[in-house]
Structures are given as structure tokens and as C-alpha cells.
Amino acid sequence: MAVVTALGGIEAPRAIAILQTLADHTPDGRVRRRAQEAIRQVQRAIGNDQAVEKLQQDIDDLKKANQELKSRLENLEAKTK
């Protein structure tokens, strides 16, 4: 809970990513709920423009990772044939 509270006070997009990871992987519902509240708090603090930019960056990173995985899968499939 202390980590969530501390990250909620940081006005940086990186804090959102850490809080989201924490919310996704914790089994404790209280921590999950507090992390989600902290994410909203940080998003309000940094403003919508930066939050949108962060989401766009996350989407771009996911697209890149997905393309790399597709390439690796194609290479593996080519080796098995």
C-alpha cells in the first residue's frame, strides 16, 4: 500500500505504467483498487495530453513487440518445414 501511495504522488507517466502492472498482478483486492485510484489521480495531475501521449507510446510499443513475435514465429515455422 505504501508503494501505491508513493507512486500516486508522482506526476509522471512512468508511475502509471508501474501502478497498472501492480494492479494487474496483485491478488489483494484492496491494493488493486487503490492502484487504480492512484492511476486516475496521476492522470489528472499530468493532464490528458500527456496521458494520451503515454497511451499512444504504449500502443506503439505493443505493435513493435507483436511484429517481433510474428517474425520469430515465422522463422520457427520455416525451420520446421
Distance bins in CASP14 RR format, pairs under 12 A and 6 or more apart:
PFRMAT RR
TARGET T0000
AUTHOR 0000-0000-0000
RMODE 2
METHOD distances of the structure
MODEL  1
1 7 0 0 0 0 0 1 0 0 0 0 0
1 8 0 0 0 0 0 1 0 0 0 0 0
1 22 0 0 0 0 0 1 0 0 0 0 0
1 26 0 0 0 0 0 1 0 0 0 0 0
1 28 0 0 0 0 1 0 0 0 0 0 0
1 29 0 0 0 0 0 1 0 0 0 0 0
1 30 1 0 0 1 0 0 0 0 0 0 0
1 31 1 0 0 1 0 0 0 0 0 0 0
1 32 0 0 0 0 0 1 0 0 0 0 0
1 33 0 0 0 0 0 1 0 0 0 0 0
1 34 1 0 0 1 0 0 0 0 0 0 0
1 35 0 0 0 0 1 0 0 0 0 0 0
1 37 0 0 0 0 0 1 0 0 0 0 0
1 38 0 0 0 0 0 1 0 0 0 0 0
2 8 0 0 0 0 0 1 0 0 0 0 0
2 9 0 0 0 0 0 1 0 0 0 0 0
2 22 0 0 0 0 0 1 0 0 0 0 0
2 31 0 0 0 0 0 1 0 0 0 0 0
2 34 0 0 0 0 0 1 0 0 0 0 0
2 38 0 0 0 0 0 1 0 0 0 0 0
3 9 0 0 0 0 0 1 0 0 0 0 0
3 10 0 0 0 0 0 1 0 0 0 0 0
3 15 0 0 0 0 0 1 0 0 0 0 0
3 18 0 0 0 0 1 0 0 0 0 0 0
3 19 0 0 0 0 1 0 0 0 0 0 0
3 21 0 0 0 0 0 1 0 0 0 0 0
3 22 1 0 0 1 0 0 0 0 0 0 0
3 23 0 0 0 0 0 1 0 0 0 0 0
3 26 0 0 0 0 0 1 0 0 0 0 0
3 31 0 0 0 0 1 0 0 0 0 0 0
3 34 0 0 0 0 1 0 0 0 0 0 0
3 35 0 0 0 0 1 0 0 0 0 0 0
3 38 0 0 0 0 1 0 0 0 0 0 0
4 10 0 0 0 0 0 1 0 0 0 0 0
4 15 0 0 0 0 0 1 0 0 0 0 0
4 18 0 0 0 0 1 0 0 0 0 0 0
4 19 1 0 0 1 0 0 0 0 0 0 0
4 20 0 0 0 0 0 1 0 0 0 0 0
4 21 0 0 0 0 0 1 0 0 0 0 0
4 22 1 0 0 1 0 0 0 0 0 0 0
4 23 0 0 0 0 1 0 0 0 0 0 0
4 26 0 0 0 0 1 0 0 0 0 0 0
4 28 0 0 0 0 0 1 0 0 0 0 0
4 29 0 0 0 0 0 1 0 0 0 0 0
4 30 0 0 0 0 1 0 0 0 0 0 0
4 31 1 0 0 1 0 0 0 0 0 0 0
4 32 0 0 0 0 1 0 0 0 0 0 0
4 33 0 0 0 0 1 0 0 0 0 0 0
4 34 1 0 1 0 0 0 0 0 0 0 0
4 35 1 0 1 0 0 0 0 0 0 0 0
4 36 0 0 0 0 1 0 0 0 0 0 0
4 37 0 0 0 0 1 0 0 0 0 0 0
4 38 1 0 1 0 0 0 0 0 0 0 0
4 39 0 0 0 0 1 0 0 0 0 0 0
4 41 0 0 0 0 0 1 0 0 0 0 0
4 42 0 0 0 0 0 1 0 0 0 0 0
5 15 0 0 0 0 0 1 0 0 0 0 0
5 19 0 0 0 0 0 1 0 0 0 0 0
5 22 0 0 0 0 0 1 0 0 0 0 0
5 31 0 0 0 0 0 1 0 0 0 0 0
5 34 1 0 0 1 0 0 0 0 0 0 0
5 35 0 0 0 0 1 0 0 0 0 0 0
5 37 0 0 0 0 0 1 0 0 0 0 0
5 38 1 0 0 1 0 0 0 0 0 0 0
5 41 0 0 0 0 0 1 0 0 0 0 0
5 42 0 0 0 0 0 1 0 0 0 0 0
6 12 0 0 0 0 0 1 0 0 0 0 0
6 15 0 0 0 0 1 0 0 0 0 0 0
6 18 0 0 0 0 0 1 0 0 0 0 0
6 19 0 0 0 0 0 1 0 0 0 0 0
6 22 0 0 0 0 0 1 0 0 0 0 0
6 34 0 0 0 0 0 1 0 0 0 0 0
6 35 0 0 0 0 0 1 0 0 0 0 0
6 38 0 0 0 0 1 0 0 0 0 0 0
6 42 0 0 0 0 0 1 0 0 0 0 0
7 13 0 0 0 0 0 1 0 0 0 0 0
7 14 0 0 0 0 1 0 0 0 0 0 0
7 15 1 0 1 0 0 0 0 0 0 0 0
7 16 0 0 0 0 1 0 0 0 0 0 0
7 17 0 0 0 0 1 0 0 0 0 0 0
7 18 1 0 1 0 0 0 0 0 0 0 0
7 19 1 0 1 0 0 0 0 0 0 0 0
7 20 0 0 0 0 0 1 0 0 0 0 0
7 21 0 0 0 0 0 1 0 0 0 0 0
7 22 1 0 0 1 0 0 0 0 0 0 0
7 23 0 0 0 0 0 1 0 0 0 0 0
7 31 0 0 0 0 0 1 0 0 0 0 0
7 34 0 0 0 0 0 1 0 0 0 0 0
7 35 0 0 0 0 1 0 0 0 0 0 0
7 37 0 0 0 0 0 1 0 0 0 0 0
7 38 1 0 0 1 0 0 0 0 0 0 0
7 39 0 0 0 0 1 0 0 0 0 0 0
7 41 0 0 0 0 1 0 0 0 0 0 0
7 42 1 0 0 1 0 0 0 0 0 0 0
7 45 0 0 0 0 0 1 0 0 0 0 0
8 14 0 0 0 0 0 1 0 0 0 0 0
8 15 1 0 0 1 0 0 0 0 0 0 0
8 16 0 0 0 0 1 0 0 0 0 0 0
8 18 0 0 0 0 1 0 0 0 0 0 0
8 19 1 0 0 1 0 0 0 0 0 0 0
8 22 0 0 0 0 0 1 0 0 0 0 0
8 34 0 0 0 0 1 0 0 0 0 0 0
8 35 0 0 0 0 1 0 0 0 0 0 0
8 36 0 0 0 0 0 1 0 0 0 0 0
8 37 0 0 0 0 1 0 0 0 0 0 0
8 38 1 1 0 0 0 0 0 0 0 0 0
8 39 0 0 0 0 1 0 0 0 0 0 0
8 40 0 0 0 0 1 0 0 0 0 0 0
8 41 1 0 1 0 0 0 0 0 0 0 0
8 42 1 0 1 0 0 0 0 0 0 0 0
8 43 0 0 0 0 0 1 0 0 0 0 0
8 44 0 0 0 0 0 1 0 0 0 0 0
8 45 0 0 0 0 1 0 0 0 0 0 0
8 46 0 0 0 0 0 1 0 0 0 0 0
9 15 1 0 0 1 0 0 0 0 0 0 0
9 16 0 0 0 0 0 1 0 0 0 0 0
9 18 0 0 0 0 0 1 0 0 0 0 0
9 19 0 0 0 0 0 1 0 0 0 0 0
9 37 0 0 0 0 0 1 0 0 0 0 0
9 38 1 0 0 1 0 0 0 0 0 0 0
9 39 0 0 0 0 0 1 0 0 0 0 0
9 41 1 0 0 1 0 0 0 0 0 0 0
9 42 1 0 0 1 0 0 0 0 0 0 0
9 44 0 0 0 0 0 1 0 0 0 0 0
9 45 1 0 0 1 0 0 0 0 0 0 0
9 46 0 0 0 0 0 1 0 0 0 0 0
10 16 0 0 0 0 1 0 0 0 0 0 0
10 17 0 0 0 0 0 1 0 0 0 0 0
10 18 0 0 0 0 1 0 0 0 0 0 0
10 19 0 0 0 0 1 0 0 0 0 0 0
10 38 0 0 0 0 1 0 0 0 0 0 0
10 39 0 0 0 0 0 1 0 0 0 0 0
10 41 0 0 0 0 0 1 0 0 0 0 0
10 42 1 0 0 1 0 0 0 0 0 0 0
10 45 0 0 0 0 1 0 0 0 0 0 0
10 46 0 0 0 0 1 0 0 0 0 0 0
11 38 0 0 0 0 0 1 0 0 0 0 0
11 41 0 0 0 0 1 0 0 0 0 0 0
11 42 1 0 0 1 0 0 0 0 0 0 0
11 43 0 0 0 0 1 0 0 0 0 0 0
11 44 0 0 0 0 1 0 0 0 0 0 0
11 45 1 0 1 0 0 0 0 0 0 0 0
11 46 1 0 1 0 0 0 0 0 0 0 0
11 47 0 0 0 0 1 0 0 0 0 0 0
11 50 0 0 0 0 1 0 0 0 0 0 0
11 51 0 0 0 0 0 1 0 0 0 0 0
12 18 0 0 0 0 1 0 0 0 0 0 0
12 19 0 0 0 0 0 1 0 0 0 0 0
12 42 1 0 0 1 0 0 0 0 0 0 0
12 43 0 0 0 0 0 1 0 0 0 0 0
12 45 0 0 0 0 1 0 0 0 0 0 0
12 46 1 0 0 1 0 0 0 0 0 0 0
12 47 0 0 0 0 0 1 0 0 0 0 0
12 50 0 0 0 0 1 0 0 0 0 0 0
12 51 0 0 0 0 0 1 0 0 0 0 0
12 54 0 0 0 0 1 0 0 0 0 0 0
13 19 0 0 0 0 0 1 0 0 0 0 0
13 20 0 0 0 0 0 1 0 0 0 0 0
13 39 0 0 0 0 0 1 0 0 0 0 0
13 42 0 0 0 0 1 0 0 0 0 0 0
13 43 0 0 0 0 1 0 0 0 0 0 0
13 45 0 0 0 0 0 1 0 0 0 0 0
13 46 1 0 0 1 0 0 0 0 0 0 0
13 47 0 0 0 0 0 1 0 0 0 0 0
13 49 0 0 0 0 0 1 0 0 0 0 0
13 50 1 0 0 1 0 0 0 0 0 0 0
13 51 1 0 0 1 0 0 0 0 0 0 0
13 52 0 0 0 0 0 1 0 0 0 0 0
13 53 1 0 0 1 0 0 0 0 0 0 0
13 54 1 1 0 0 0 0 0 0 0 0 0
13 55 0 0 0 0 1 0 0 0 0 0 0
13 56 0 0 0 0 0 1 0 0 0 0 0
13 57 0 0 0 0 1 0 0 0 0 0 0
13 58 0 0 0 0 1 0 0 0 0 0 0
14 20 0 0 0 0 0 1 0 0 0 0 0
14 21 0 0 0 0 0 1 0 0 0 0 0
14 42 0 0 0 0 1 0 0 0 0 0 0
14 46 0 0 0 0 0 1 0 0 0 0 0
14 50 0 0 0 0 0 1 0 0 0 0 0
14 54 0 0 0 0 1 0 0 0 0 0 0
14 57 0 0 0 0 0 1 0 0 0 0 0
14 58 0 0 0 0 0 1 0 0 0 0 0
15 21 0 0 0 0 0 1 0 0 0 0 0
15 22 0 0 0 0 0 1 0 0 0 0 0
15 35 0 0 0 0 0 1 0 0 0 0 0
15 38 1 0 0 1 0 0 0 0 0 0 0
15 39 0 0 0 0 1 0 0 0 0 0 0
15 41 0 0 0 0 1 0 0 0 0 0 0
15 42 1 0 1 0 0 0 0 0 0 0 0
15 43 0 0 0 0 1 0 0 0 0 0 0
15 45 0 0 0 0 1 0 0 0 0 0 0
15 46 0 0 0 0 1 0 0 0 0 0 0
15 50 0 0 0 0 0 1 0 0 0 0 0
15 51 0 0 0 0 0 1 0 0 0 0 0
15 54 0 0 0 0 0 1 0 0 0 0 0
16 22 0 0 0 0 0 1 0 0 0 0 0
16 23 0 0 0 0 0 1 0 0 0 0 0
16 35 0 0 0 0 0 1 0 0 0 0 0
16 36 0 0 0 0 0 1 0 0 0 0 0
16 38 0 0 0 0 1 0 0 0 0 0 0
16 39 1 0 1 0 0 0 0 0 0 0 0
16 40 0 0 0 0 1 0 0 0 0 0 0
16 41 0 0 0 0 1 0 0 0 0 0 0
16 42 1 0 1 0 0 0 0 0 0 0 0
16 43 1 0 0 1 0 0 0 0 0 0 0
16 44 0 0 0 0 0 1 0 0 0 0 0
16 45 0 0 0 0 0 1 0 0 0 0 0
16 46 0 0 0 0 1 0 0 0 0 0 0
16 47 0 0 0 0 0 1 0 0 0 0 0
16 50 0 0 0 0 1 0 0 0 0 0 0
16 51 1 0 0 1 0 0 0 0 0 0 0
16 52 0 0 0 0 0 1 0 0 0 0 0
16 53 0 0 0 0 0 1 0 0 0 0 0
16 54 1 0 0 1 0 0 0 0 0 0 0
16 55 0 0 0 0 1 0 0 0 0 0 0
16 57 0 0 0 0 0 1 0 0 0 0 0
16 58 0 0 0 0 1 0 0 0 0 0 0
17 23 0 0 0 0 0 1 0 0 0 0 0
17 24 0 0 0 0 0 1 0 0 0 0 0
17 35 0 0 0 0 0 1 0 0 0 0 0
17 39 0 0 0 0 1 0 0 0 0 0 0
17 42 0 0 0 0 0 1 0 0 0 0 0
17 43 0 0 0 0 0 1 0 0 0 0 0
17 51 0 0 0 0 0 1 0 0 0 0 0
17 54 1 0 0 1 0 0 0 0 0 0 0
17 55 0 0 0 0 0 1 0 0 0 0 0
17 57 0 0 0 0 1 0 0 0 0 0 0
17 58 1 0 0 1 0 0 0 0 0 0 0
17 61 0 0 0 0 0 1 0 0 0 0 0
18 24 0 0 0 0 0 1 0 0 0 0 0
18 25 0 0 0 0 0 1 0 0 0 0 0
18 35 0 0 0 0 1 0 0 0 0 0 0
18 38 0 0 0 0 1 0 0 0 0 0 0
18 39 0 0 0 0 1 0 0 0 0 0 0
18 42 0 0 0 0 1 0 0 0 0 0 0
19 25 0 0 0 0 0 1 0 0 0 0 0
19 26 0 0 0 0 0 1 0 0 0 0 0
19 31 0 0 0 0 0 1 0 0 0 0 0
19 32 0 0 0 0 0 1 0 0 0 0 0
19 33 0 0 0 0 0 1 0 0 0 0 0
19 34 0 0 0 0 1 0 0 0 0 0 0
19 35 1 0 1 0 0 0 0 0 0 0 0
19 36 1 0 0 1 0 0 0 0 0 0 0
19 37 0 0 0 0 1 0 0 0 0 0 0
19 38 1 0 1 0 0 0 0 0 0 0 0
19 39 1 0 1 0 0 0 0 0 0 0 0
19 40 0 0 0 0 1 0 0 0 0 0 0
19 41 0 0 0 0 1 0 0 0 0 0 0
19 42 1 0 0 1 0 0 0 0 0 0 0
19 43 0 0 0 0 0 1 0 0 0 0 0
20 26 0 0 0 0 0 1 0 0 0 0 0
20 32 0 0 0 0 0 1 0 0 0 0 0
20 35 1 0 0 1 0 0 0 0 0 0 0
20 36 0 0 0 0 1 0 0 0 0 0 0
20 38 0 0 0 0 1 0 0 0 0 0 0
20 39 1 0 0 1 0 0 0 0 0 0 0
20 40 0 0 0 0 0 1 0 0 0 0 0
20 42 0 0 0 0 0 1 0 0 0 0 0
20 43 0 0 0 0 0 1 0 0 0 0 0
20 51 0 0 0 0 0 1 0 0 0 0 0
20 54 0 0 0 0 0 1 0 0 0 0 0
20 55 0 0 0 0 0 1 0 0 0 0 0
20 58 0 0 0 0 1 0 0 0 0 0 0
21 32 0 0 0 0 0 1 0 0 0 0 0
21 35 0 0 0 0 1 0 0 0 0 0 0
21 39 0 0 0 0 0 1 0 0 0 0 0
21 58 0 0 0 0 0 1 0 0 0 0 0
22 28 0 0 0 0 0 1 0 0 0 0 0
22 29 0 0 0 0 0 1 0 0 0 0 0
22 31 1 0 0 1 0 0 0 0 0 0 0
22 32 0 0 0 0 1 0 0 0 0 0 0
22 33 0 0 0 0 0 1 0 0 0 0 0
22 34 0 0 0 0 1 0 0 0 0 0 0
22 35 1 0 1 0 0 0 0 0 0 0 0
22 36 0 0 0 0 1 0 0 0 0 0 0
22 38 0 0 0 0 1 0 0 0 0 0 0
22 39 0 0 0 0 1 0 0 0 0 0 0
23 29 0 0 0 0 1 0 0 0 0 0 0
23 30 0 0 0 0 0 1 0 0 0 0 0
23 31 1 0 0 1 0 0 0 0 0 0 0
23 32 1 0 1 0 0 0 0 0 0 0 0
23 33 0 0 0 0 1 0 0 0 0 0 0
23 34 0 0 0 0 1 0 0 0 0 0 0
23 35 1 1 0 0 0 0 0 0 0 0 0
23 36 1 0 1 0 0 0 0 0 0 0 0
23 37 0 0 0 0 1 0 0 0 0 0 0
23 38 0 0 0 0 1 0 0 0 0 0 0
23 39 1 0 0 1 0 0 0 0 0 0 0
23 40 0 0 0 0 0 1 0 0 0 0 0
24 31 0 0 0 0 0 1 0 0 0 0 0
24 32 0 0 0 0 1 0 0 0 0 0 0
24 35 0 0 0 0 1 0 0 0 0 0 0
24 36 0 0 0 0 0 1 0 0 0 0 0
24 39 0 0 0 0 0 1 0 0 0 0 0
25 31 0 0 0 0 1 0 0 0 0 0 0
25 32 0 0 0 0 1 0 0 0 0 0 0
25 35 0 0 0 0 1 0 0 0 0 0 0
26 32 1 0 1 0 0 0 0 0 0 0 0
26 33 0 0 0 0 0 1 0 0 0 0 0
26 34 0 0 0 0 1 0 0 0 0 0 0
26 35 1 0 0 1 0 0 0 0 0 0 0
26 36 0 0 0 0 0 1 0 0 0 0 0
28 34 0 0 0 0 1 0 0 0 0 0 0
28 35 0 0 0 0 1 0 0 0 0 0 0
29 35 0 0 0 0 1 0 0 0 0 0 0
29 36 0 0 0 0 1 0 0 0 0 0 0
29 37 0 0 0 0 0 1 0 0 0 0 0
30 36 0 0 0 0 0 1 0 0 0 0 0
30 37 0 0 0 0 0 1 0 0 0 0 0
31 37 0 0 0 0 0 1 0 0 0 0 0
31 38 0 0 0 0 0 1 0 0 0 0 0
32 38 0 0 0 0 0 1 0 0 0 0 0
32 39 0 0 0 0 0 1 0 0 0 0 0
33 39 0 0 0 0 0 1 0 0 0 0 0
33 40 0 0 0 0 0 1 0 0 0 0 0
34 40 0 0 0 0 0 1 0 0 0 0 0
34 41 0 0 0 0 0 1 0 0 0 0 0
35 41 0 0 0 0 0 1 0 0 0 0 0
35 42 0 0 0 0 0 1 0 0 0 0 0
36 42 0 0 0 0 0 1 0 0 0 0 0
36 43 0 0 0 0 0 1 0 0 0 0 0
37 43 0 0 0 0 0 1 0 0 0 0 0
37 44 0 0 0 0 0 1 0 0 0 0 0
38 44 0 0 0 0 0 1 0 0 0 0 0
38 45 0 0 0 0 0 1 0 0 0 0 0
39 45 0 0 0 0 0 1 0 0 0 0 0
39 46 0 0 0 0 0 1 0 0 0 0 0
39 51 0 0 0 0 1 0 0 0 0 0 0
39 54 0 0 0 0 0 1 0 0 0 0 0
39 55 0 0 0 0 0 1 0 0 0 0 0
40 46 0 0 0 0 0 1 0 0 0 0 0
40 47 0 0 0 0 0 1 0 0 0 0 0
40 48 0 0 0 0 0 1 0 0 0 0 0
40 51 0 0 0 0 0 1 0 0 0 0 0
41 47 0 0 0 0 0 1 0 0 0 0 0
41 51 0 0 0 0 0 1 0 0 0 0 0
42 50 0 0 0 0 1 0 0 0 0 0 0
42 51 0 0 0 0 1 0 0 0 0 0 0
42 54 0 0 0 0 0 1 0 0 0 0 0
43 49 0 0 0 0 0 1 0 0 0 0 0
43 50 0 0 0 0 1 0 0 0 0 0 0
43 51 1 0 1 0 0 0 0 0 0 0 0
43 52 0 0 0 0 1 0 0 0 0 0 0
43 53 0 0 0 0 0 1 0 0 0 0 0
43 54 0 0 0 0 1 0 0 0 0 0 0
43 55 0 0 0 0 1 0 0 0 0 0 0
44 50 0 0 0 0 0 1 0 0 0 0 0
44 51 0 0 0 0 1 0 0 0 0 0 0
45 51 0 0 0 0 1 0 0 0 0 0 0
46 52 0 0 0 0 0 1 0 0 0 0 0
46 53 0 0 0 0 1 0 0 0 0 0 0
46 54 0 0 0 0 1 0 0 0 0 0 0
46 55 0 0 0 0 0 1 0 0 0 0 0
47 53 0 0 0 0 1 0 0 0 0 0 0
47 54 0 0 0 0 0 1 0 0 0 0 0
48 54 0 0 0 0 0 1 0 0 0 0 0
48 55 0 0 0 0 0 1 0 0 0 0 0
49 55 0 0 0 0 0 1 0 0 0 0 0
49 56 0 0 0 0 0 1 0 0 0 0 0
50 56 0 0 0 0 0 1 0 0 0 0 0
50 57 0 0 0 0 0 1 0 0 0 0 0
51 57 0 0 0 0 0 1 0 0 0 0 0
51 58 0 0 0 0 0 1 0 0 0 0 0
52 58 0 0 0 0 0 1 0 0 0 0 0
52 59 0 0 0 0 0 1 0 0 0 0 0
53 59 0 0 0 0 0 1 0 0 0 0 0
53 60 0 0 0 0 0 1 0 0 0 0 0
54 60 0 0 0 0 0 1 0 0 0 0 0
54 61 0 0 0 0 0 1 0 0 0 0 0
55 61 0 0 0 0 0 1 0 0 0 0 0
55 62 0 0 0 0 0 1 0 0 0 0 0
56 62 0 0 0 0 0 1 0 0 0 0 0
56 63 0 0 0 0 0 1 0 0 0 0 0
57 63 0 0 0 0 0 1 0 0 0 0 0
57 64 0 0 0 0 0 1 0 0 0 0 0
58 64 0 0 0 0 0 1 0 0 0 0 0
58 65 0 0 0 0 0 1 0 0 0 0 0
59 65 0 0 0 0 0 1 0 0 0 0 0
59 66 0 0 0 0 0 1 0 0 0 0 0
60 66 0 0 0 0 0 1 0 0 0 0 0
60 67 0 0 0 0 0 1 0 0 0 0 0
61 67 0 0 0 0 0 1 0 0 0 0 0
61 68 0 0 0 0 0 1 0 0 0 0 0
62 68 0 0 0 0 0 1 0 0 0 0 0
62 69 0 0 0 0 0 1 0 0 0 0 0
63 69 0 0 0 0 0 1 0 0 0 0 0
63 70 0 0 0 0 0 1 0 0 0 0 0
64 70 0 0 0 0 0 1 0 0 0 0 0
64 71 0 0 0 0 0 1 0 0 0 0 0
65 71 0 0 0 0 0 1 0 0 0 0 0
65 72 0 0 0 0 0 1 0 0 0 0 0
66 72 0 0 0 0 0 1 0 0 0 0 0
66 73 0 0 0 0 0 1 0 0 0 0 0
67 73 0 0 0 0 0 1 0 0 0 0 0
67 74 0 0 0 0 0 1 0 0 0 0 0
68 74 0 0 0 0 0 1 0 0 0 0 0
68 75 0 0 0 0 0 1 0 0 0 0 0
69 75 0 0 0 0 0 1 0 0 0 0 0
69 76 0 0 0 0 0 1 0 0 0 0 0
70 76 0 0 0 0 0 1 0 0 0 0 0
70 77 0 0 0 0 0 1 0 0 0 0 0
71 77 0 0 0 0 0 1 0 0 0 0 0
71 78 0 0 0 0 0 1 0 0 0 0 0
72 78 0 0 0 0 0 1 0 0 0 0 0
72 79 0 0 0 0 0 1 0 0 0 0 0
73 79 0 0 0 0 0 1 0 0 0 0 0
73 80 0 0 0 0 0 1 0 0 0 0 0
74 80 0 0 0 0 0 1 0 0 0 0 0
74 81 0 0 0 0 0 1 0 0 0 0 0
75 81 0 0 0 0 0 1 0 0 0 0 0
END
